[in-house]
Amino acid sequence: MNDEEVIVRCSYIRAPWSRPIVPFTGRFVGGDAEDLGNGYLKLLKLKGIIRLAGKVGDKGKVGNIKFIFQETDVNVIGIKNGIAIVHLVGKGKYKGSIYGYPVEGNSENDELIGVPPIRGRKAKLTIGGLLVLKELPKPSELNEYDIPLPYTVLEIREDCKKLLAFEDLDFVTFKGKLEKLKKGLNEICSRGVVYYKGFVEEPKRCTYLRKGFFISSPIIRFEHKGRYLVLNSSLKSFIVNNGKVDILKDVDVYCKGNETEVMVKDNKALIYHKGVKIQRELPERPTSCEVLNEDVLFAFPSKRVDLPVKVLDSGTNAFIPLFPLVTVVTPIDWEEPWGSSSNAYLMTLTGKKVELEPGSFKLLKINDLIVAYNLYGSIYVFNKDLEMVWSREANAVRSVAVLDDVLAIWTQRPPRLRLFHLRGGRFKEVKKLSFSINHAALCPDLISKLIYAIDEKGKMLALNKEGEVVLESTVTPSWTCMSFDKTLFTASSEGMIKWERLSSVEDWEKLHEVLFSHF
């Protein structure tokens, strides 16, 4: 047996009238059976043992019993306020009992769970389909375990929640009623908020508390640049970065990078490069810009048509009767002029030009690549020489977020949220979600390494790089957002609102103060 292989011992009891031939997966290494080949064993006794070998992590099977080839174990590492801290070794679903207490869940190979001892000292459970039988130390023999457990404010709305608490706790219903819960296992089915410290799965549902307006000016246009956000009102522009705001006047388009800062008003560009001021006149007003090495890249929209055009409702499958034909998508709520009588294009200060499809494009960077996405069309990725390296067809790419080597895209037609990983210069789709109908705001959190998505009703999801939802909450519907760990900023026509996620002892006191007004 090599280092990557384990042997699983399987016992069986067969009825005399049953068929003695059973399918199996793995490598038969001995026991009360005969290998018939082609994945079948002949059981030689009514009661016997079979030994199968397989690589760690591979799936195995005997008859209708499925399991994972692996080493499994159960250990107790201490006790905390009467709750035993149990360490499970093994991957897959686990189910059984420990200290007489029923346990069930899913292990990622190295799992810690809290178990209140009820009776006995035995562990009897399956982990990944393999039975584990073990006698554990008596609870009185366990050492007090000083495990750092965070206090959490958990909002309970629909589903019942089971909390294994390490101390007595309060539960406040949305009607303002205060209930006392004891340490140990509690099941809560009322709608409300609970503050607890206990060994439980980190809840996905969390509460964001509205702190007020961060920017009170009505926003008419925005552009997310990954590490910073550009917001435009009718008179000012706001550059939001690291929770701070810089205010600029008479700026339509803004970008920065590589000791270069670019500000555009109408078709006039003002560029500061390493302290040197440069003024350039552009062919027309751009929709976006991005610093590209020692150059600056601008995106220009396709031109308007002369004839008035009525934008049709998003519920139709009709077409705008123009040439070239374009699929109807819901018009955006913010200001973004474009037309379909020509093609949009990208152009650098040095004269490099790439012609694209009709629409209005925004630009942002992912590593050394430039992402150009069309609010009314598809998405394209270019290298520093403006050579297209990747593209994705769509009818409207309304939101894009970049987190390290992850690209998140929300398309309106069809309404999908997709996550792509950049690997060796290529993008590979790792997740696809049906999310929102007419708009979704996307933004990265560079501190917690999450991507936030807010739908048109204010439902908010925080996804990790693999597309798994790790947090859920509710805020106001937004055009775009910025997140800095526990602080969230959302922007819409109202302005920019600051939110704070509740998750600490101090937060519980804040929640008591605003409970009735907030809910």
TITORVO-733833 format. One record per residue (C-alpha): residue in three letters; x, y, z. Coordinates in nm, 3 decimals, padded with zeros to 5 digits. Example, Ala and Ser with C-alpha at 12.3 -4.5 7.8 and 13.67 -1.06 7.14 Angstrom:
2
ALA 01.230 -00.450 00.780;
SER 01.367 -00.106 00.714;
//
This chain:
519
MET 00.000 00.000 00.000;
ASN 00.141 00.337 -00.096;
ASP 00.115 00.658 00.110;
GLU -00.192 00.778 -00.078;
GLU -00.390 00.459 -00.026;
VAL -00.599 00.335 00.267;
ILE -00.768 00.003 00.340;
VAL -01.131 00.001 00.449;
ARG -01.265 -00.296 00.643;
CYS -01.626 -00.379 00.556;
SER -01.833 -00.636 00.747;
TYR -02.145 -00.792 00.602;
ILE -02.441 -01.010 00.697;
ARG -02.625 -01.179 00.412;
ALA -02.963 -01.350 00.415;
PRO -02.943 -01.713 00.290;
TRP -03.190 -01.648 00.007;
SER -03.023 -01.326 -00.115;
ARG -02.802 -01.306 -00.422;
PRO -02.436 -01.343 -00.315;
ILE -02.298 -01.123 -00.595;
VAL -02.266 -00.748 -00.520;
PRO -02.103 -00.453 -00.704;
PHE -01.806 -00.279 -00.548;
THR -01.569 00.013 -00.611;
GLY -01.206 00.006 -00.505;
ARG -00.939 -00.266 -00.505;
PHE -01.022 -00.596 -00.338;
VAL -00.734 -00.696 -00.109;
GLY -00.883 -00.987 00.083;
GLY -01.160 -01.122 00.301;
ASP -01.458 -01.352 00.282;
ALA -01.534 -01.285 -00.085;
GLU -01.413 -01.360 -00.436;
ASP -01.331 -01.095 -00.694;
LEU -01.526 -01.184 -01.010;
GLY -01.385 -00.892 -01.209;
ASN -01.576 -00.612 -01.380;
GLY -01.652 -00.454 -01.041;
TYR -01.834 -00.747 -00.877;
LEU -01.766 -00.959 -00.567;
LYS -01.909 -01.296 -00.469;
LEU -01.977 -01.317 -00.095;
LEU -01.857 -01.656 00.033;
LYS -02.027 -01.659 00.375;
LEU -02.349 -01.544 00.538;
LYS -02.142 -01.327 00.773;
GLY -01.797 -01.205 00.683;
ILE -01.544 -00.928 00.629;
ILE -01.418 -00.761 00.311;
ARG -01.111 -00.539 00.283;
LEU -01.099 -00.279 00.002;
ALA -00.816 -00.041 -00.083;
GLY -00.842 00.295 -00.251;
LYS -00.676 00.633 -00.279;
VAL -00.755 00.884 -00.006;
GLY -01.056 01.091 -00.109;
ASP -01.185 00.846 -00.371;
LYS -01.541 00.719 -00.348;
GLY -01.596 00.354 -00.261;
LYS -01.897 00.123 -00.263;
VAL -02.005 -00.224 -00.155;
GLY -02.356 -00.319 -00.266;
ASN -02.569 -00.013 -00.197;
ILE -02.338 00.121 00.077;
LYS -02.128 00.420 -00.035;
PHE -01.829 00.567 00.146;
ILE -01.508 00.770 00.104;
PHE -01.163 00.612 00.130;
GLN -01.002 00.798 00.420;
GLU -00.879 00.784 00.778;
THR -01.154 00.882 01.026;
ASP -01.141 00.957 01.398;
VAL -01.321 01.133 01.683;
ASN -01.140 01.315 01.965;
VAL -01.242 01.543 02.250;
ILE -01.013 01.842 02.308;
GLY -01.182 01.999 02.610;
ILE -01.500 02.134 02.763;
LYS -01.641 02.488 02.770;
ASN -01.925 02.583 03.005;
GLY -02.045 02.225 03.008;
ILE -02.019 02.180 02.629;
ALA -01.768 01.923 02.502;
ILE -01.553 02.044 02.211;
VAL -01.526 01.748 01.973;
HIS -01.280 01.716 01.684;
LEU -01.397 01.511 01.385;
VAL -01.140 01.377 01.137;
GLY -01.276 01.283 00.797;
LYS -01.459 01.438 00.505;
GLY -01.825 01.403 00.414;
LYS -02.158 01.383 00.590;
TYR -02.153 01.271 00.951;
LYS -02.443 01.133 01.154;
GLY -02.471 00.949 01.483;
SER -02.430 01.026 01.851;
ILE -02.151 01.149 02.079;
TYR -02.192 01.132 02.459;
GLY -02.551 01.025 02.389;
TYR -02.622 01.347 02.200;
PRO -02.737 01.319 01.833;
VAL -02.506 01.490 01.584;
GLU -02.547 01.544 01.211;
GLY -02.378 01.768 00.959;
ASN -02.108 01.792 00.695;
SER -01.734 01.779 00.767;
GLU -01.468 01.941 00.551;
ASN -01.208 01.693 00.681;
ASP -01.122 01.878 01.002;
GLU -01.436 01.975 01.192;
LEU -01.494 02.110 01.544;
ILE -01.843 02.074 01.693;
GLY -01.993 02.146 02.034;
VAL -02.172 01.858 02.209;
PRO -02.359 01.878 02.543;
PRO -02.288 01.543 02.720;
ILE -02.616 01.365 02.796;
ARG -02.522 01.010 02.889;
GLY -02.236 00.770 02.850;
ARG -01.895 00.831 02.701;
LYS -01.921 00.666 02.360;
ALA -01.906 00.803 02.008;
LYS -02.095 00.610 01.742;
LEU -02.132 00.780 01.407;
THR -02.053 00.754 01.038;
ILE -01.820 01.003 00.869;
GLY -01.819 00.993 00.493;
GLY -02.001 00.658 00.508;
LEU -01.745 00.495 00.744;
LEU -01.850 00.384 01.091;
VAL -01.652 00.522 01.385;
LEU -01.689 00.357 01.727;
LYS -01.485 00.498 02.013;
GLU -01.492 00.536 02.388;
LEU -01.421 00.894 02.490;
PRO -01.295 01.041 02.819;
LYS -01.555 01.110 03.086;
PRO -01.683 01.471 03.079;
SER -01.552 01.516 03.436;
GLU -01.202 01.427 03.311;
LEU -01.196 01.699 03.042;
ASN -01.000 02.020 03.083;
GLU -01.173 02.357 03.052;
TYR -01.104 02.477 02.699;
ASP -01.045 02.848 02.645;
ILE -01.169 02.874 02.286;
PRO -01.200 03.225 02.137;
LEU -01.561 03.251 02.023;
PRO -01.694 03.573 01.872;
TYR -02.014 03.735 01.983;
THR -02.260 03.751 01.697;
VAL -02.580 03.938 01.629;
LEU -02.799 03.698 01.433;
GLU -03.118 03.806 01.260;
ILE -03.383 03.533 01.237;
ARG -03.659 03.592 00.985;
GLU -03.807 03.272 00.842;
ASP -03.624 02.948 00.917;
CYS -03.584 02.810 01.268;
LYS -03.228 02.834 01.400;
LYS -03.050 02.595 01.635;
LEU -02.793 02.769 01.854;
LEU -02.556 02.586 02.086;
ALA -02.475 02.859 02.336;
PHE -02.195 02.864 02.590;
GLU -02.385 03.098 02.822;
ASP -02.734 03.227 02.893;
LEU -02.852 03.467 02.626;
ASP -03.132 03.708 02.535;
PHE -03.364 03.683 02.238;
VAL -03.546 03.997 02.126;
THR -03.840 03.950 01.890;
PHE -03.926 04.205 01.624;
LYS -04.228 04.297 01.842;
GLY -03.993 04.403 02.120;
LYS -04.045 04.104 02.349;
LEU -03.740 03.989 02.545;
GLU -03.698 03.613 02.598;
LYS -03.435 03.439 02.810;
LEU -03.257 03.136 02.663;
LYS -03.032 02.897 02.854;
LYS -02.685 02.777 02.766;
GLY -02.679 02.458 02.562;
LEU -02.896 02.379 02.261;
ASN -03.172 02.626 02.174;
GLU -03.410 02.623 01.880;
ILE -03.557 02.962 01.788;
CYS -03.845 02.990 01.545;
SER -03.974 03.340 01.629;
ARG -03.879 03.632 01.410;
GLY -03.627 03.849 01.586;
VAL -03.264 03.910 01.680;
VAL -03.041 03.708 01.913;
TYR -02.698 03.792 02.051;
TYR -02.495 03.487 02.148;
LYS -02.157 03.337 02.214;
GLY -02.143 02.971 02.134;
PHE -01.989 02.695 01.931;
VAL -02.216 02.699 01.630;
GLU -02.185 02.735 01.257;
GLU -02.118 03.096 01.160;
PRO -02.460 03.225 01.051;
LYS -02.500 03.353 00.699;
ARG -02.783 03.588 00.790;
CYS -02.651 03.911 00.944;
THR -02.782 04.258 01.018;
TYR -02.661 04.581 00.860;
LEU -02.750 04.897 01.051;
ARG -02.806 05.213 00.849;
LYS -02.581 05.491 00.982;
GLY -02.704 05.772 00.756;
PHE -02.594 05.952 00.443;
PHE -02.225 05.949 00.361;
ILE -02.291 06.168 00.055;
SER -02.627 06.347 00.050;
SER -02.610 06.484 -00.306;
PRO -02.833 06.305 -00.560;
ILE -02.617 06.083 -00.781;
ILE -02.675 06.095 -01.158;
ARG -02.390 05.871 -01.276;
PHE -02.128 05.635 -01.132;
GLU -01.834 05.416 -01.228;
HIS -01.676 05.142 -01.018;
LYS -01.299 05.116 -01.068;
GLY -01.229 04.822 -00.838;
ARG -01.022 04.989 -00.567;
TYR -01.216 05.313 -00.578;
LEU -01.558 05.442 -00.682;
VAL -01.644 05.749 -00.889;
LEU -01.982 05.916 -00.825;
ASN -02.116 06.215 -01.018;
SER -02.382 06.460 -00.909;
SER -02.501 06.751 -01.124;
LEU -02.229 06.980 -00.984;
LYS -01.960 06.763 -00.823;
SER -01.774 06.436 -00.851;
PHE -01.692 06.218 -00.552;
ILE -01.397 05.978 -00.541;
VAL -01.459 05.719 -00.267;
ASN -01.152 05.528 -00.153;
ASN -01.078 05.350 00.177;
GLY -01.384 05.502 00.339;
LYS -01.279 05.857 00.250;
VAL -01.419 06.100 -00.006;
ASP -01.237 06.345 -00.235;
ILE -01.457 06.606 -00.400;
LEU -01.386 06.739 -00.751;
LYS -01.570 07.001 -00.955;
ASP -01.640 07.003 -01.329;
VAL -01.534 06.641 -01.385;
ASP -01.737 06.394 -01.594;
VAL -01.488 06.104 -01.609;
TYR -01.206 06.019 -01.368;
CYS -00.934 05.753 -01.340;
LYS -00.592 05.713 -01.178;
GLY -00.294 05.479 -01.153;
ASN 00.084 05.457 -01.210;
GLU 00.143 05.810 -01.075;
THR -00.113 05.935 -01.324;
GLU -00.445 06.108 -01.257;
VAL -00.694 06.183 -01.535;
MET -00.992 06.421 -01.518;
VAL -01.223 06.480 -01.814;
LYS -01.491 06.746 -01.864;
ASP -01.688 06.717 -02.187;
ASN -01.412 06.639 -02.443;
LYS -01.123 06.807 -02.260;
ALA -00.882 06.588 -02.064;
LEU -00.658 06.716 -01.785;
ILE -00.377 06.470 -01.702;
TYR -00.129 06.487 -01.415;
HIS 00.162 06.250 -01.473;
LYS 00.444 06.247 -01.215;
GLY 00.366 06.608 -01.128;
VAL 00.350 06.726 -01.491;
LYS 00.022 06.879 -01.610;
ILE -00.094 06.778 -01.961;
GLN -00.404 06.904 -02.143;
ARG -00.557 06.717 -02.437;
GLU -00.867 06.764 -02.648;
LEU -01.050 06.440 -02.724;
PRO -01.270 06.364 -03.029;
GLU -01.580 06.364 -02.806;
ARG -01.686 06.314 -02.448;
PRO -01.576 05.966 -02.328;
THR -01.773 05.736 -02.101;
SER -01.471 05.597 -01.915;
CYS -01.092 05.598 -01.891;
GLU -00.815 05.380 -01.750;
VAL -00.442 05.437 -01.708;
LEU -00.247 05.194 -01.926;
ASN 00.128 05.188 -01.856;
GLU 00.255 05.527 -01.981;
ASP -00.065 05.586 -02.181;
VAL -00.431 05.654 -02.108;
LEU -00.716 05.455 -02.261;
PHE -01.055 05.616 -02.324;
ALA -01.390 05.458 -02.413;
PHE -01.621 05.649 -02.646;
PRO -01.989 05.563 -02.691;
SER -02.166 05.496 -03.017;
LYS -02.340 05.807 -03.150;
ARG -02.698 05.902 -03.092;
VAL -02.953 05.876 -03.370;
ASP -03.126 06.183 -03.506;
LEU -03.478 06.036 -03.487;
PRO -03.643 06.015 -03.144;
VAL -03.659 05.660 -03.016;
LYS -03.889 05.532 -02.743;
VAL -03.727 05.266 -02.526;
LEU -03.965 04.972 -02.489;
ASP -04.059 04.806 -02.164;
SER -03.818 04.540 -02.035;
GLY -04.091 04.277 -02.033;
THR -04.110 04.268 -02.412;
ASN -03.901 04.069 -02.654;
ALA -03.926 04.340 -02.917;
PHE -03.646 04.517 -03.102;
ILE -03.573 04.887 -03.144;
PRO -03.648 04.953 -03.513;
LEU -03.306 05.089 -03.604;
PHE -03.011 04.968 -03.805;
PRO -02.822 04.780 -03.678;
LEU -03.087 04.602 -03.470;
VAL -03.020 04.569 -03.097;
THR -03.202 04.364 -02.838;
VAL -03.414 04.567 -02.599;
VAL -03.298 04.578 -02.238;
THR -03.434 04.776 -01.949;
PRO -03.310 05.138 -01.964;
ILE -03.073 05.234 -01.686;
ASP -03.184 05.480 -01.419;
TRP -02.866 05.685 -01.427;
GLU -02.738 05.918 -01.699;
GLU -02.547 05.737 -01.974;
PRO -02.588 05.880 -02.327;
TRP -02.540 05.651 -02.626;
GLY -02.691 05.568 -02.962;
SER -02.688 05.286 -03.215;
SER -02.612 05.463 -03.540;
SER -02.239 05.382 -03.512;
ASN -01.997 05.166 -03.314;
ALA -01.840 05.247 -02.981;
TYR -01.460 05.246 -02.971;
LEU -01.153 05.254 -02.747;
MET -00.864 05.493 -02.814;
THR -00.542 05.584 -02.636;
LEU -00.371 05.922 -02.621;
THR -00.105 05.784 -02.853;
GLY -00.364 05.701 -03.120;
LYS -00.424 05.326 -03.082;
LYS -00.787 05.253 -03.162;
VAL -01.016 04.950 -03.130;
GLU -01.368 04.956 -03.272;
LEU -01.635 04.769 -03.078;
GLU -02.011 04.715 -03.097;
PRO -02.275 04.988 -03.045;
GLY -02.327 05.087 -02.683;
SER -02.169 05.261 -02.386;
PHE -01.853 05.107 -02.239;
LYS -01.691 05.123 -01.895;
LEU -01.328 05.029 -01.821;
LEU -01.147 04.876 -01.526;
LYS -00.835 04.668 -01.462;
ILE -00.778 04.309 -01.357;
ASN -00.405 04.253 -01.302;
ASP -00.238 04.378 -01.624;
LEU -00.553 04.340 -01.835;
ILE -00.821 04.592 -01.927;
VAL -01.187 04.496 -01.895;
ALA -01.428 04.682 -02.126;
TYR -01.794 04.607 -02.063;
ASN -02.093 04.736 -02.257;
LEU -02.394 04.850 -02.057;
TYR -02.600 04.754 -02.362;
GLY -02.395 04.462 -02.493;
SER -02.104 04.227 -02.426;
ILE -01.777 04.224 -02.230;
TYR -01.422 04.223 -02.368;
VAL -01.076 04.187 -02.211;
PHE -00.763 04.338 -02.369;
ASN -00.392 04.316 -02.293;
LYS -00.162 04.617 -02.268;
ASP -00.122 04.621 -02.647;
LEU -00.503 04.640 -02.690;
GLU -00.517 04.286 -02.826;
MET -00.840 04.111 -02.732;
VAL -00.767 03.806 -02.513;
TRP -01.120 03.715 -02.403;
SER -01.483 03.809 -02.460;
ARG -01.830 03.708 -02.348;
GLU -02.146 03.774 -02.547;
ALA -02.435 03.937 -02.363;
ASN -02.719 04.183 -02.419;
ALA -02.632 04.408 -02.126;
VAL -02.340 04.383 -01.884;
ARG -02.459 04.622 -01.614;
SER -02.223 04.545 -01.326;
VAL -01.866 04.416 -01.298;
ALA -01.642 04.362 -00.994;
VAL -01.277 04.257 -00.975;
LEU -01.121 04.086 -00.671;
ASP -00.758 03.978 -00.723;
ASP -00.782 03.727 -01.011;
VAL -01.162 03.690 -00.990;
LEU -01.398 03.867 -01.231;
ALA -01.767 03.893 -01.136;
ILE -02.019 03.987 -01.406;
TRP -02.391 04.058 -01.380;
THR -02.579 04.052 -01.710;
GLN -02.934 04.177 -01.748;
ARG -03.036 03.960 -02.041;
PRO -03.034 03.690 -01.919;
PRO -03.026 03.804 -01.553;
ARG -02.723 03.610 -01.432;
LEU -02.437 03.661 -01.188;
ARG -02.122 03.481 -01.304;
LEU -01.780 03.444 -01.144;
PHE -01.468 03.378 -01.353;
HIS -01.114 03.292 -01.240;
LEU -00.815 03.420 -01.436;
ARG -00.576 03.130 -01.491;
GLY -00.281 03.153 -01.729;
GLY -00.432 03.443 -01.920;
ARG -00.768 03.264 -01.961;
PHE -01.095 03.310 -01.776;
LYS -01.273 03.001 -01.643;
GLU -01.631 03.021 -01.515;
VAL -01.657 02.884 -01.160;
LYS -02.008 02.992 -01.057;
LYS -02.338 03.098 -01.214;
LEU -02.634 03.231 -01.014;
SER -02.980 03.353 -01.116;
PHE -02.984 03.686 -00.936;
SER -03.212 03.991 -00.963;
ILE -03.412 04.091 -01.273;
ASN -03.333 04.446 -01.381;
HIS -03.020 04.544 -01.189;
ALA -02.757 04.415 -00.947;
ALA -02.488 04.620 -00.777;
LEU -02.149 04.447 -00.748;
CYS -01.845 04.550 -00.546;
PRO -01.537 04.380 -00.398;
ASP -01.423 04.388 -00.037;
LEU -01.044 04.394 -00.048;
ILE -01.017 04.337 00.329;
SER -01.242 04.033 00.379;
LYS -01.183 03.912 00.018;
LEU -01.554 03.890 -00.064;
ILE -01.768 04.008 -00.354;
TYR -02.094 04.179 -00.257;
ALA -02.405 04.165 -00.477;
ILE -02.720 04.370 -00.410;
ASP -03.037 04.308 -00.610;
GLU -03.308 04.556 -00.707;
LYS -03.506 04.481 -00.388;
GLY -03.211 04.531 -00.154;
LYS -03.127 04.164 -00.092;
MET -02.752 04.141 -00.039;
LEU -02.521 03.841 -00.079;
ALA -02.152 03.825 00.006;
LEU -01.969 03.559 -00.196;
ASN -01.621 03.420 -00.158;
LYS -01.391 03.362 -00.456;
GLU -01.554 03.025 -00.526;
GLY -01.900 03.180 -00.548;
GLU -02.020 03.041 -00.213;
VAL -02.259 03.266 -00.018;
VAL -02.104 03.341 00.322;
LEU -02.325 03.633 00.430;
GLU -02.682 03.741 00.358;
SER -02.853 04.063 00.459;
THR -03.090 04.339 00.347;
VAL -03.006 04.700 00.258;
THR -03.169 04.957 00.031;
PRO -03.175 04.891 -00.347;
SER -02.857 05.039 -00.495;
TRP -02.681 05.116 -00.821;
THR -02.335 05.037 -00.686;
CYS -02.155 04.977 -00.357;
MET -01.822 04.978 -00.171;
SER -01.733 04.747 00.119;
PHE -01.460 04.767 00.382;
ASP -01.505 04.460 00.605;
LYS -01.785 04.559 00.847;
THR -01.859 04.889 00.672;
LEU -02.071 04.903 00.357;
PHE -02.151 05.200 00.133;
THR -02.443 05.187 -00.110;
ALA -02.513 05.451 -00.378;
SER -02.824 05.540 -00.577;
SER -03.012 05.851 -00.686;
GLU -03.056 05.936 -00.315;
GLY -02.682 05.965 -00.261;
MET -02.446 05.734 -00.072;
ILE -02.555 05.559 00.249;
LYS -02.321 05.417 00.512;
TRP -02.405 05.080 00.674;
GLU -02.243 04.896 00.964;
ARG -02.256 04.518 01.015;
LEU -02.344 04.417 01.368;
SER -02.121 04.145 01.510;
SER -01.972 04.238 01.848;
VAL -02.056 04.307 02.213;
GLU -02.073 04.681 02.149;
ASP -02.301 04.621 01.851;
TRP -02.558 04.453 02.074;
GLU -02.587 04.770 02.281;
LYS -02.630 04.972 01.962;
LEU -02.896 04.731 01.840;
HIS -03.095 04.771 02.163;
GLU -03.094 05.148 02.111;
VAL -03.231 05.134 01.757;
LEU -03.425 04.805 01.764;
PHE -03.776 04.945 01.733;
SER -03.690 05.216 01.480;
HIS -03.478 04.977 01.272;
PHE -03.729 04.694 01.251;
//
